[in-house]
Amino acid sequence: MTAAVTNPFQADTHSKLYEQDYALWLEQAVDLLRSQNFAEIDLENLVAELEGMGGSQKQAIESNLEVSLISVIGIDY
């Protein structure tokens, strides 16, 4: 598989959409990934979103564990 050469103009167009319409930006990012049209993807914001997802999931797990410990054992920290 050969990766396309990044065209800054095309990626910049997708990047501007991130600030204007997040839902449409996300939909287009998925479409661009599926079609392997890597030159147009806003990689900077896509990476930031993926990193943020990991942090959010970790916080949710910690919160659920804390609630479980409080309700089952009565530990409150």
mmCIF file of the N, C-alpha and C atoms, coordinates in Angstrom:
data_MODEL
# 
_entry.id   MODEL 
# 
loop_
_atom_site.group_PDB 
_atom_site.id 
_atom_site.type_symbol 
_atom_site.label_atom_id 
_atom_site.label_alt_id 
_atom_site.label_comp_id 
_atom_site.label_asym_id 
_atom_site.label_entity_id 
_atom_site.label_seq_id 
_atom_site.pdbx_PDB_ins_code 
_atom_site.Cartn_x 
_atom_site.Cartn_y 
_atom_site.Cartn_z 
_atom_site.occupancy 
_atom_site.B_iso_or_equiv 
_atom_site.pdbx_formal_charge 
_atom_site.auth_seq_id 
_atom_site.auth_comp_id 
_atom_site.auth_asym_id 
_atom_site.auth_atom_id 
_atom_site.pdbx_PDB_model_num 
ATOM 1   N N  . MET A 1 1  ? 0.844   -1.167 0.000  1.00 0.00 ? 1  MET A N  1 
ATOM 2   C CA . MET A 1 1  ? 0.000   0.000  0.000  1.00 0.00 ? 1  MET A CA 1 
ATOM 3   C C  . MET A 1 1  ? 0.892   1.233  0.000  1.00 0.00 ? 1  MET A C  1 
ATOM 4   N N  . THR A 1 2  ? 0.617   2.182  -0.849 1.00 0.00 ? 2  THR A N  1 
ATOM 5   C CA . THR A 1 2  ? 1.406   3.399  -0.948 1.00 0.00 ? 2  THR A CA 1 
ATOM 6   C C  . THR A 1 2  ? 0.625   4.554  -0.359 1.00 0.00 ? 2  THR A C  1 
ATOM 7   N N  . ALA A 1 3  ? 1.230   5.259  0.577  1.00 0.00 ? 3  ALA A N  1 
ATOM 8   C CA . ALA A 1 3  ? 0.562   6.411  1.185  1.00 0.00 ? 3  ALA A CA 1 
ATOM 9   C C  . ALA A 1 3  ? 0.657   7.596  0.255  1.00 0.00 ? 3  ALA A C  1 
ATOM 10  N N  . ALA A 1 4  ? -0.405  8.357  0.171  1.00 0.00 ? 4  ALA A N  1 
ATOM 11  C CA . ALA A 1 4  ? -0.412  9.544  -0.676 1.00 0.00 ? 4  ALA A CA 1 
ATOM 12  C C  . ALA A 1 4  ? 0.441   10.636 -0.057 1.00 0.00 ? 4  ALA A C  1 
ATOM 13  N N  . VAL A 1 5  ? 1.018   11.446 -0.915 1.00 0.00 ? 5  VAL A N  1 
ATOM 14  C CA . VAL A 1 5  ? 1.796   12.583 -0.447 1.00 0.00 ? 5  VAL A CA 1 
ATOM 15  C C  . VAL A 1 5  ? 0.828   13.624 0.075  1.00 0.00 ? 5  VAL A C  1 
ATOM 16  N N  . THR A 1 6  ? 1.119   14.174 1.236  1.00 0.00 ? 6  THR A N  1 
ATOM 17  C CA . THR A 1 6  ? 0.214   15.134 1.850  1.00 0.00 ? 6  THR A CA 1 
ATOM 18  C C  . THR A 1 6  ? 0.223   16.446 1.088  1.00 0.00 ? 6  THR A C  1 
ATOM 19  N N  . ASN A 1 7  ? -0.948  16.926 0.755  1.00 0.00 ? 7  ASN A N  1 
ATOM 20  C CA . ASN A 1 7  ? -1.112  18.225 0.132  1.00 0.00 ? 7  ASN A CA 1 
ATOM 21  C C  . ASN A 1 7  ? -1.603  19.173 1.214  1.00 0.00 ? 7  ASN A C  1 
ATOM 22  N N  . PRO A 1 8  ? -0.751  20.119 1.653  1.00 0.00 ? 8  PRO A N  1 
ATOM 23  C CA . PRO A 1 8  ? -1.148  20.997 2.768  1.00 0.00 ? 8  PRO A CA 1 
ATOM 24  C C  . PRO A 1 8  ? -2.441  21.755 2.514  1.00 0.00 ? 8  PRO A C  1 
ATOM 25  N N  . PHE A 1 9  ? -2.723  22.126 1.268  1.00 0.00 ? 9  PHE A N  1 
ATOM 26  C CA . PHE A 1 9  ? -3.946  22.865 0.966  1.00 0.00 ? 9  PHE A CA 1 
ATOM 27  C C  . PHE A 1 9  ? -5.178  22.021 1.251  1.00 0.00 ? 9  PHE A C  1 
ATOM 28  N N  . GLN A 1 10 ? -5.156  20.756 0.833  1.00 0.00 ? 10 GLN A N  1 
ATOM 29  C CA . GLN A 1 10 ? -6.307  19.886 1.051  1.00 0.00 ? 10 GLN A CA 1 
ATOM 30  C C  . GLN A 1 10 ? -6.505  19.601 2.534  1.00 0.00 ? 10 GLN A C  1 
ATOM 31  N N  . ALA A 1 11 ? -5.432  19.321 3.244  1.00 0.00 ? 11 ALA A N  1 
ATOM 32  C CA . ALA A 1 11 ? -5.535  19.065 4.678  1.00 0.00 ? 11 ALA A CA 1 
ATOM 33  C C  . ALA A 1 11 ? -5.998  20.321 5.402  1.00 0.00 ? 11 ALA A C  1 
ATOM 34  N N  . ASP A 1 12 ? -5.576  21.490 4.933  1.00 0.00 ? 12 ASP A N  1 
ATOM 35  C CA . ASP A 1 12 ? -5.992  22.755 5.547  1.00 0.00 ? 12 ASP A CA 1 
ATOM 36  C C  . ASP A 1 12 ? -7.497  22.961 5.396  1.00 0.00 ? 12 ASP A C  1 
ATOM 37  N N  . THR A 1 13 ? -8.057  22.545 4.282  1.00 0.00 ? 13 THR A N  1 
ATOM 38  C CA . THR A 1 13 ? -9.496  22.663 4.061  1.00 0.00 ? 13 THR A CA 1 
ATOM 39  C C  . THR A 1 13 ? -10.253 21.809 5.074  1.00 0.00 ? 13 THR A C  1 
ATOM 40  N N  . HIS A 1 14 ? -9.797  20.599 5.298  1.00 0.00 ? 14 HIS A N  1 
ATOM 41  C CA . HIS A 1 14 ? -10.437 19.724 6.278  1.00 0.00 ? 14 HIS A CA 1 
ATOM 42  C C  . HIS A 1 14 ? -10.240 20.280 7.685  1.00 0.00 ? 14 HIS A C  1 
ATOM 43  N N  . SER A 1 15 ? -9.080  20.864 7.957  1.00 0.00 ? 15 SER A N  1 
ATOM 44  C CA . SER A 1 15 ? -8.790  21.449 9.266  1.00 0.00 ? 15 SER A CA 1 
ATOM 45  C C  . SER A 1 15 ? -9.733  22.607 9.582  1.00 0.00 ? 15 SER A C  1 
ATOM 46  N N  . LYS A 1 16 ? -10.021 23.438 8.611  1.00 0.00 ? 16 LYS A N  1 
ATOM 47  C CA . LYS A 1 16 ? -10.941 24.570 8.824  1.00 0.00 ? 16 LYS A CA 1 
ATOM 48  C C  . LYS A 1 16 ? -12.339 24.080 9.177  1.00 0.00 ? 16 LYS A C  1 
ATOM 49  N N  . LEU A 1 17 ? -12.739 22.968 8.601  1.00 0.00 ? 17 LEU A N  1 
ATOM 50  C CA . LEU A 1 17 ? -14.054 22.406 8.885  1.00 0.00 ? 17 LEU A CA 1 
ATOM 51  C C  . LEU A 1 17 ? -14.154 21.975 10.345 1.00 0.00 ? 17 LEU A C  1 
ATOM 52  N N  . TYR A 1 18 ? -13.047 21.563 10.946 1.00 0.00 ? 18 TYR A N  1 
ATOM 53  C CA . TYR A 1 18 ? -13.022 21.134 12.348 1.00 0.00 ? 18 TYR A CA 1 
ATOM 54  C C  . TYR A 1 18 ? -13.563 22.226 13.253 1.00 0.00 ? 18 TYR A C  1 
ATOM 55  N N  . GLU A 1 19 ? -13.212 23.464 12.986 1.00 0.00 ? 19 GLU A N  1 
ATOM 56  C CA . GLU A 1 19 ? -13.661 24.600 13.795 1.00 0.00 ? 19 GLU A CA 1 
ATOM 57  C C  . GLU A 1 19 ? -15.098 25.012 13.478 1.00 0.00 ? 19 GLU A C  1 
ATOM 58  N N  . GLN A 1 20 ? -15.555 24.725 12.275 1.00 0.00 ? 20 GLN A N  1 
ATOM 59  C CA . GLN A 1 20 ? -16.866 25.194 11.836 1.00 0.00 ? 20 GLN A CA 1 
ATOM 60  C C  . GLN A 1 20 ? -17.992 24.193 12.100 1.00 0.00 ? 20 GLN A C  1 
ATOM 61  N N  . ASP A 1 21 ? -17.726 22.911 11.853 1.00 0.00 ? 21 ASP A N  1 
ATOM 62  C CA . ASP A 1 21 ? -18.782 21.891 11.964 1.00 0.00 ? 21 ASP A CA 1 
ATOM 63  C C  . ASP A 1 21 ? -18.134 20.568 12.332 1.00 0.00 ? 21 ASP A C  1 
ATOM 64  N N  . TYR A 1 22 ? -18.028 20.318 13.646 1.00 0.00 ? 22 TYR A N  1 
ATOM 65  C CA . TYR A 1 22 ? -17.319 19.129 14.139 1.00 0.00 ? 22 TYR A CA 1 
ATOM 66  C C  . TYR A 1 22 ? -17.923 17.836 13.606 1.00 0.00 ? 22 TYR A C  1 
ATOM 67  N N  . ALA A 1 23 ? -19.250 17.732 13.606 1.00 0.00 ? 23 ALA A N  1 
ATOM 68  C CA . ALA A 1 23 ? -19.901 16.500 13.156 1.00 0.00 ? 23 ALA A CA 1 
ATOM 69  C C  . ALA A 1 23 ? -19.581 16.216 11.691 1.00 0.00 ? 23 ALA A C  1 
ATOM 70  N N  . LEU A 1 24 ? -19.609 17.250 10.862 1.00 0.00 ? 24 LEU A N  1 
ATOM 71  C CA . LEU A 1 24 ? -19.291 17.071 9.444  1.00 0.00 ? 24 LEU A CA 1 
ATOM 72  C C  . LEU A 1 24 ? -17.805 16.755 9.269  1.00 0.00 ? 24 LEU A C  1 
ATOM 73  N N  . TRP A 1 25 ? -16.936 17.414 10.069 1.00 0.00 ? 25 TRP A N  1 
ATOM 74  C CA . TRP A 1 25 ? -15.497 17.130 10.025 1.00 0.00 ? 25 TRP A CA 1 
ATOM 75  C C  . TRP A 1 25 ? -15.242 15.651 10.327 1.00 0.00 ? 25 TRP A C  1 
ATOM 76  N N  . LEU A 1 26 ? -15.903 15.136 11.369 1.00 0.00 ? 26 LEU A N  1 
ATOM 77  C CA . LEU A 1 26 ? -15.731 13.745 11.765 1.00 0.00 ? 26 LEU A CA 1 
ATOM 78  C C  . LEU A 1 26 ? -16.225 12.797 10.672 1.00 0.00 ? 26 LEU A C  1 
ATOM 79  N N  . GLU A 1 27 ? -17.382 13.099 10.099 1.00 0.00 ? 27 GLU A N  1 
ATOM 80  C CA . GLU A 1 27 ? -17.938 12.276 9.021  1.00 0.00 ? 27 GLU A CA 1 
ATOM 81  C C  . GLU A 1 27 ? -16.984 12.242 7.825  1.00 0.00 ? 27 GLU A C  1 
ATOM 82  N N  . GLN A 1 28 ? -16.440 13.402 7.469  1.00 0.00 ? 28 GLN A N  1 
ATOM 83  C CA . GLN A 1 28 ? -15.506 13.456 6.343  1.00 0.00 ? 28 GLN A CA 1 
ATOM 84  C C  . GLN A 1 28 ? -14.207 12.728 6.670  1.00 0.00 ? 28 GLN A C  1 
ATOM 85  N N  . ALA A 1 29 ? -13.738 12.832 7.914  1.00 0.00 ? 29 ALA A N  1 
ATOM 86  C CA . ALA A 1 29 ? -12.517 12.132 8.306  1.00 0.00 ? 29 ALA A CA 1 
ATOM 87  C C  . ALA A 1 29 ? -12.688 10.626 8.123  1.00 0.00 ? 29 ALA A C  1 
ATOM 88  N N  . VAL A 1 30 ? -13.828 10.104 8.536  1.00 0.00 ? 30 VAL A N  1 
ATOM 89  C CA . VAL A 1 30 ? -14.114 8.676  8.376  1.00 0.00 ? 30 VAL A CA 1 
ATOM 90  C C  . VAL A 1 30 ? -14.140 8.312  6.888  1.00 0.00 ? 30 VAL A C  1 
ATOM 91  N N  . ASP A 1 31 ? -14.826 9.122  6.087  1.00 0.00 ? 31 ASP A N  1 
ATOM 92  C CA . ASP A 1 31 ? -14.899 8.861  4.643  1.00 0.00 ? 31 ASP A CA 1 
ATOM 93  C C  . ASP A 1 31 ? -13.514 8.903  4.004  1.00 0.00 ? 31 ASP A C  1 
ATOM 94  N N  . LEU A 1 32 ? -12.699 9.885  4.396  1.00 0.00 ? 32 LEU A N  1 
ATOM 95  C CA . LEU A 1 32 ? -11.348 10.001 3.846  1.00 0.00 ? 32 LEU A CA 1 
ATOM 96  C C  . LEU A 1 32 ? -10.482 8.810  4.241  1.00 0.00 ? 32 LEU A C  1 
ATOM 97  N N  . LEU A 1 33 ? -10.616 8.351  5.467  1.00 0.00 ? 33 LEU A N  1 
ATOM 98  C CA . LEU A 1 33 ? -9.861  7.173  5.905  1.00 0.00 ? 33 LEU A CA 1 
ATOM 99  C C  . LEU A 1 33 ? -10.300 5.928  5.147  1.00 0.00 ? 33 LEU A C  1 
ATOM 100 N N  . ARG A 1 34 ? -11.604 5.740  5.009  1.00 0.00 ? 34 ARG A N  1 
ATOM 101 C CA . ARG A 1 34 ? -12.118 4.558  4.296  1.00 0.00 ? 34 ARG A CA 1 
ATOM 102 C C  . ARG A 1 34 ? -11.655 4.532  2.847  1.00 0.00 ? 34 ARG A C  1 
ATOM 103 N N  . SER A 1 35 ? -11.612 5.699  2.223  1.00 0.00 ? 35 SER A N  1 
ATOM 104 C CA . SER A 1 35 ? -11.203 5.766  0.813  1.00 0.00 ? 35 SER A CA 1 
ATOM 105 C C  . SER A 1 35 ? -9.684  5.866  0.668  1.00 0.00 ? 35 SER A C  1 
ATOM 106 N N  . GLN A 1 36 ? -8.972  5.823  1.790  1.00 0.00 ? 36 GLN A N  1 
ATOM 107 C CA . GLN A 1 36 ? -7.512  5.924  1.833  1.00 0.00 ? 36 GLN A CA 1 
ATOM 108 C C  . GLN A 1 36 ? -7.014  7.208  1.148  1.00 0.00 ? 36 GLN A C  1 
ATOM 109 N N  . ASN A 1 37 ? -7.789  8.268  1.298  1.00 0.00 ? 37 ASN A N  1 
ATOM 110 C CA . ASN A 1 37 ? -7.438  9.574  0.743  1.00 0.00 ? 37 ASN A CA 1 
ATOM 111 C C  . ASN A 1 37 ? -6.699  10.365 1.821  1.00 0.00 ? 37 ASN A C  1 
ATOM 112 N N  . PHE A 1 38 ? -5.497  9.930  2.132  1.00 0.00 ? 38 PHE A N  1 
ATOM 113 C CA . PHE A 1 38 ? -4.746  10.453 3.257  1.00 0.00 ? 38 PHE A CA 1 
ATOM 114 C C  . PHE A 1 38 ? -4.281  11.892 3.069  1.00 0.00 ? 38 PHE A C  1 
ATOM 115 N N  . ALA A 1 39 ? -4.176  12.352 1.834  1.00 0.00 ? 39 ALA A N  1 
ATOM 116 C CA . ALA A 1 39 ? -3.684  13.705 1.573  1.00 0.00 ? 39 ALA A CA 1 
ATOM 117 C C  . ALA A 1 39 ? -4.643  14.781 2.077  1.00 0.00 ? 39 ALA A C  1 
ATOM 118 N N  . GLU A 1 40 ? -5.912  14.459 2.209  1.00 0.00 ? 40 GLU A N  1 
ATOM 119 C CA . GLU A 1 40 ? -6.901  15.465 2.598  1.00 0.00 ? 40 GLU A CA 1 
ATOM 120 C C  . GLU A 1 40 ? -7.258  15.444 4.072  1.00 0.00 ? 40 GLU A C  1 
ATOM 121 N N  . ILE A 1 41 ? -6.765  14.474 4.815  1.00 0.00 ? 41 ILE A N  1 
ATOM 122 C CA . ILE A 1 41 ? -7.134  14.322 6.220  1.00 0.00 ? 41 ILE A CA 1 
ATOM 123 C C  . ILE A 1 41 ? -6.424  15.354 7.086  1.00 0.00 ? 41 ILE A C  1 
ATOM 124 N N  . ASP A 1 42 ? -7.153  15.918 8.006  1.00 0.00 ? 42 ASP A N  1 
ATOM 125 C CA . ASP A 1 42 ? -6.625  16.840 9.018  1.00 0.00 ? 42 ASP A CA 1 
ATOM 126 C C  . ASP A 1 42 ? -5.971  15.995 10.119 1.00 0.00 ? 42 ASP A C  1 
ATOM 127 N N  . LEU A 1 43 ? -4.721  15.603 9.894  1.00 0.00 ? 43 LEU A N  1 
ATOM 128 C CA . LEU A 1 43 ? -4.047  14.683 10.808 1.00 0.00 ? 43 LEU A CA 1 
ATOM 129 C C  . LEU A 1 43 ? -3.846  15.267 12.196 1.00 0.00 ? 43 LEU A C  1 
ATOM 130 N N  . GLU A 1 44 ? -3.531  16.541 12.284 1.00 0.00 ? 44 GLU A N  1 
ATOM 131 C CA . GLU A 1 44 ? -3.255  17.165 13.586 1.00 0.00 ? 44 GLU A CA 1 
ATOM 132 C C  . GLU A 1 44 ? -4.452  17.048 14.525 1.00 0.00 ? 44 GLU A C  1 
ATOM 133 N N  . ASN A 1 45 ? -5.625  17.428 14.056 1.00 0.00 ? 45 ASN A N  1 
ATOM 134 C CA . ASN A 1 45 ? -6.821  17.343 14.893 1.00 0.00 ? 45 ASN A CA 1 
ATOM 135 C C  . ASN A 1 45 ? -7.291  15.904 15.084 1.00 0.00 ? 45 ASN A C  1 
ATOM 136 N N  . LEU A 1 46 ? -7.089  15.052 14.084 1.00 0.00 ? 46 LEU A N  1 
ATOM 137 C CA . LEU A 1 46 ? -7.477  13.655 14.218 1.00 0.00 ? 46 LEU A CA 1 
ATOM 138 C C  . LEU A 1 46 ? -6.656  12.970 15.308 1.00 0.00 ? 46 LEU A C  1 
ATOM 139 N N  . VAL A 1 47 ? -5.364  13.210 15.332 1.00 0.00 ? 47 VAL A N  1 
ATOM 140 C CA . VAL A 1 47 ? -4.504  12.634 16.368 1.00 0.00 ? 47 VAL A CA 1 
ATOM 141 C C  . VAL A 1 47 ? -4.911  13.162 17.738 1.00 0.00 ? 47 VAL A C  1 
ATOM 142 N N  . ALA A 1 48 ? -5.176  14.459 17.832 1.00 0.00 ? 48 ALA A N  1 
ATOM 143 C CA . ALA A 1 48 ? -5.586  15.047 19.114 1.00 0.00 ? 48 ALA A CA 1 
ATOM 144 C C  . ALA A 1 48 ? -6.895  14.429 19.608 1.00 0.00 ? 48 ALA A C  1 
ATOM 145 N N  . GLU A 1 49 ? -7.833  14.191 18.708 1.00 0.00 ? 49 GLU A N  1 
ATOM 146 C CA . GLU A 1 49 ? -9.110  13.583 19.086 1.00 0.00 ? 49 GLU A CA 1 
ATOM 147 C C  . GLU A 1 49 ? -8.900  12.154 19.576 1.00 0.00 ? 49 GLU A C  1 
ATOM 148 N N  . LEU A 1 50 ? -8.057  11.392 18.904 1.00 0.00 ? 50 LEU A N  1 
ATOM 149 C CA . LEU A 1 50 ? -7.795  10.014 19.314 1.00 0.00 ? 50 LEU A CA 1 
ATOM 150 C C  . LEU A 1 50 ? -7.102  9.965  20.669 1.00 0.00 ? 50 LEU A C  1 
ATOM 151 N N  . GLU A 1 51 ? -6.157  10.869 20.891 1.00 0.00 ? 51 GLU A N  1 
ATOM 152 C CA . GLU A 1 51 ? -5.498  10.928 22.198 1.00 0.00 ? 51 GLU A CA 1 
ATOM 153 C C  . GLU A 1 51 ? -6.492  11.296 23.291 1.00 0.00 ? 51 GLU A C  1 
ATOM 154 N N  . GLY A 1 52 ? -7.377  12.225 22.999 1.00 0.00 ? 52 GLY A N  1 
ATOM 155 C CA . GLY A 1 52 ? -8.389  12.643 23.961 1.00 0.00 ? 52 GLY A CA 1 
ATOM 156 C C  . GLY A 1 52 ? -9.349  11.528 24.311 1.00 0.00 ? 52 GLY A C  1 
ATOM 157 N N  . MET A 1 53 ? -9.667  10.686 23.341 1.00 0.00 ? 53 MET A N  1 
ATOM 158 C CA . MET A 1 53 ? -10.572 9.564  23.600 1.00 0.00 ? 53 MET A CA 1 
ATOM 159 C C  . MET A 1 53 ? -9.972  8.629  24.638 1.00 0.00 ? 53 MET A C  1 
ATOM 160 N N  . GLY A 1 54 ? -8.706  8.372  24.539 1.00 0.00 ? 54 GLY A N  1 
ATOM 161 C CA . GLY A 1 54 ? -8.054  7.496  25.506 1.00 0.00 ? 54 GLY A CA 1 
ATOM 162 C C  . GLY A 1 54 ? -8.119  8.062  26.907 1.00 0.00 ? 54 GLY A C  1 
ATOM 163 N N  . GLY A 1 55 ? -7.886  9.359  27.052 1.00 0.00 ? 55 GLY A N  1 
ATOM 164 C CA . GLY A 1 55 ? -7.946  10.004 28.359 1.00 0.00 ? 55 GLY A CA 1 
ATOM 165 C C  . GLY A 1 55 ? -9.346  9.993  28.930 1.00 0.00 ? 55 GLY A C  1 
ATOM 166 N N  . SER A 1 56 ? -10.341 10.215 28.097 1.00 0.00 ? 56 SER A N  1 
ATOM 167 C CA . SER A 1 56 ? -11.728 10.214 28.546 1.00 0.00 ? 56 SER A CA 1 
ATOM 168 C C  . SER A 1 56 ? -12.149 8.836  29.037 1.00 0.00 ? 56 SER A C  1 
ATOM 169 N N  . GLN A 1 57 ? -11.726 7.812  28.331 1.00 0.00 ? 57 GLN A N  1 
ATOM 170 C CA . GLN A 1 57 ? -12.079 6.450  28.735 1.00 0.00 ? 57 GLN A CA 1 
ATOM 171 C C  . GLN A 1 57 ? -11.421 6.099  30.063 1.00 0.00 ? 57 GLN A C  1 
ATOM 172 N N  . LYS A 1 58 ? -10.184 6.514  30.262 1.00 0.00 ? 58 LYS A N  1 
ATOM 173 C CA . LYS A 1 58 ? -9.493  6.249  31.523 1.00 0.00 ? 58 LYS A CA 1 
ATOM 174 C C  . LYS A 1 58 ? -10.215 6.938  32.677 1.00 0.00 ? 58 LYS A C  1 
ATOM 175 N N  . GLN A 1 59 ? -10.627 8.183  32.483 1.00 0.00 ? 59 GLN A N  1 
ATOM 176 C CA . GLN A 1 59 ? -11.337 8.918  33.528 1.00 0.00 ? 59 GLN A CA 1 
ATOM 177 C C  . GLN A 1 59 ? -12.671 8.257  33.843 1.00 0.00 ? 59 GLN A C  1 
ATOM 178 N N  . ALA A 1 60 ? -13.363 7.763  32.815 1.00 0.00 ? 60 ALA A N  1 
ATOM 179 C CA . ALA A 1 60 ? -14.651 7.095  33.032 1.00 0.00 ? 60 ALA A CA 1 
ATOM 180 C C  . ALA A 1 60 ? -14.474 5.817  33.837 1.00 0.00 ? 60 ALA A C  1 
ATOM 181 N N  . ILE A 1 61 ? -13.436 5.061  33.526 1.00 0.00 ? 61 ILE A N  1 
ATOM 182 C CA . ILE A 1 61 ? -13.171 3.822  34.272 1.00 0.00 ? 61 ILE A CA 1 
ATOM 183 C C  . ILE A 1 61 ? -12.855 4.137  35.728 1.00 0.00 ? 61 ILE A C  1 
ATOM 184 N N  . GLU A 1 62 ? -12.018 5.137  35.964 1.00 0.00 ? 62 GLU A N  1 
ATOM 185 C CA . GLU A 1 62 ? -11.675 5.524  37.333 1.00 0.00 ? 62 GLU A CA 1 
ATOM 186 C C  . GLU A 1 62 ? -12.915 5.964  38.101 1.00 0.00 ? 62 GLU A C  1 
ATOM 187 N N  . SER A 1 63 ? -13.764 6.732  37.458 1.00 0.00 ? 63 SER A N  1 
ATOM 188 C CA . SER A 1 63 ? -14.987 7.207  38.102 1.00 0.00 ? 63 SER A CA 1 
ATOM 189 C C  . SER A 1 63 ? -15.916 6.045  38.447 1.00 0.00 ? 63 SER A C  1 
ATOM 190 N N  . ASN A 1 64 ? -16.083 5.120  37.506 1.00 0.00 ? 64 ASN A N  1 
ATOM 191 C CA . ASN A 1 64 ? -16.941 3.952  37.755 1.00 0.00 ? 64 ASN A CA 1 
ATOM 192 C C  . ASN A 1 64 ? -16.389 3.084  38.878 1.00 0.00 ? 64 ASN A C  1 
ATOM 193 N N  . LEU A 1 65 ? -15.082 2.935  38.938 1.00 0.00 ? 65 LEU A N  1 
ATOM 194 C CA . LEU A 1 65 ? -14.456 2.156  40.003 1.00 0.00 ? 65 LEU A CA 1 
ATOM 195 C C  . LEU A 1 65 ? -14.694 2.822  41.355 1.00 0.00 ? 65 LEU A C  1 
ATOM 196 N N  . GLU A 1 66 ? -14.551 4.134  41.387 1.00 0.00 ? 66 GLU A N  1 
ATOM 197 C CA . GLU A 1 66 ? -14.768 4.870  42.637 1.00 0.00 ? 66 GLU A CA 1 
ATOM 198 C C  . GLU A 1 66 ? -16.207 4.707  43.123 1.00 0.00 ? 66 GLU A C  1 
ATOM 199 N N  . VAL A 1 67 ? -17.164 4.837  42.229 1.00 0.00 ? 67 VAL A N  1 
ATOM 200 C CA . VAL A 1 67 ? -18.571 4.671  42.591 1.00 0.00 ? 67 VAL A CA 1 
ATOM 201 C C  . VAL A 1 67 ? -18.827 3.251  43.095 1.00 0.00 ? 67 VAL A C  1 
ATOM 202 N N  . SER A 1 68 ? -18.231 2.272  42.434 1.00 0.00 ? 68 SER A N  1 
ATOM 203 C CA . SER A 1 68 ? -18.397 0.880  42.855 1.00 0.00 ? 68 SER A CA 1 
ATOM 204 C C  . SER A 1 68 ? -17.828 0.645  44.242 1.00 0.00 ? 68 SER A C  1 
ATOM 205 N N  . LEU A 1 69 ? -16.643 1.176  44.497 1.00 0.00 ? 69 LEU A N  1 
ATOM 206 C CA . LEU A 1 69 ? -16.026 0.994  45.814 1.00 0.00 ? 69 LEU A CA 1 
ATOM 207 C C  . LEU A 1 69 ? -16.849 1.656  46.912 1.00 0.00 ? 69 LEU A C  1 
ATOM 208 N N  . ILE A 1 70 ? -17.382 2.827  46.626 1.00 0.00 ? 70 ILE A N  1 
ATOM 209 C CA . ILE A 1 70 ? -18.198 3.528  47.620 1.00 0.00 ? 70 ILE A CA 1 
ATOM 210 C C  . ILE A 1 70 ? -19.469 2.740  47.919 1.00 0.00 ? 70 ILE A C  1 
ATOM 211 N N  . SER A 1 71 ? -20.118 2.228  46.880 1.00 0.00 ? 71 SER A N  1 
ATOM 212 C CA . SER A 1 71 ? -21.393 1.536  47.085 1.00 0.00 ? 71 SER A CA 1 
ATOM 213 C C  . SER A 1 71 ? -21.226 0.125  47.657 1.00 0.00 ? 71 SER A C  1 
ATOM 214 N N  . VAL A 1 72 ? -20.159 -0.562 47.312 1.00 0.00 ? 72 VAL A N  1 
ATOM 215 C CA . VAL A 1 72 ? -19.984 -1.942 47.761 1.00 0.00 ? 72 VAL A CA 1 
ATOM 216 C C  . VAL A 1 72 ? -19.267 -2.006 49.107 1.00 0.00 ? 72 VAL A C  1 
ATOM 217 N N  . ILE A 1 73 ? -18.179 -1.288 49.232 1.00 0.00 ? 73 ILE A N  1 
ATOM 218 C CA . ILE A 1 73 ? -17.332 -1.398 50.424 1.00 0.00 ? 73 ILE A CA 1 
ATOM 219 C C  . ILE A 1 73 ? -17.551 -0.236 51.388 1.00 0.00 ? 73 ILE A C  1 
ATOM 220 N N  . GLY A 1 74 ? -18.040 0.834  50.886 1.00 0.00 ? 74 GLY A N  1 
ATOM 221 C CA . GLY A 1 74 ? -18.226 2.013  51.729 1.00 0.00 ? 74 GLY A CA 1 
ATOM 222 C C  . GLY A 1 74 ? -16.989 2.866  51.821 1.00 0.00 ? 74 GLY A C  1 
ATOM 223 N N  . ILE A 1 75 ? -16.026 2.649  50.933 1.00 0.00 ? 75 ILE A N  1 
ATOM 224 C CA . ILE A 1 75 ? -14.787 3.444  50.929 1.00 0.00 ? 75 ILE A CA 1 
ATOM 225 C C  . ILE A 1 75 ? -15.065 4.723  50.141 1.00 0.00 ? 75 ILE A C  1 
ATOM 226 N N  . ASP A 1 76 ? -14.693 5.838  50.712 1.00 0.00 ? 76 ASP A N  1 
ATOM 227 C CA . ASP A 1 76 ? -14.832 7.125  50.042 1.00 0.00 ? 76 ASP A CA 1 
ATOM 228 C C  . ASP A 1 76 ? -13.506 7.850  50.138 1.00 0.00 ? 76 ASP A C  1 
ATOM 229 N N  . TYR A 1 77 ? -12.946 8.202  48.995 1.00 0.00 ? 77 TYR A N  1 
ATOM 230 C CA . TYR A 1 77 ? -11.690 8.903  49.067 1.00 0.00 ? 77 TYR A CA 1 
ATOM 231 C C  . TYR A 1 77 ? -11.781 10.241 48.538 1.00 0.00 ? 77 TYR A C  1 
# 
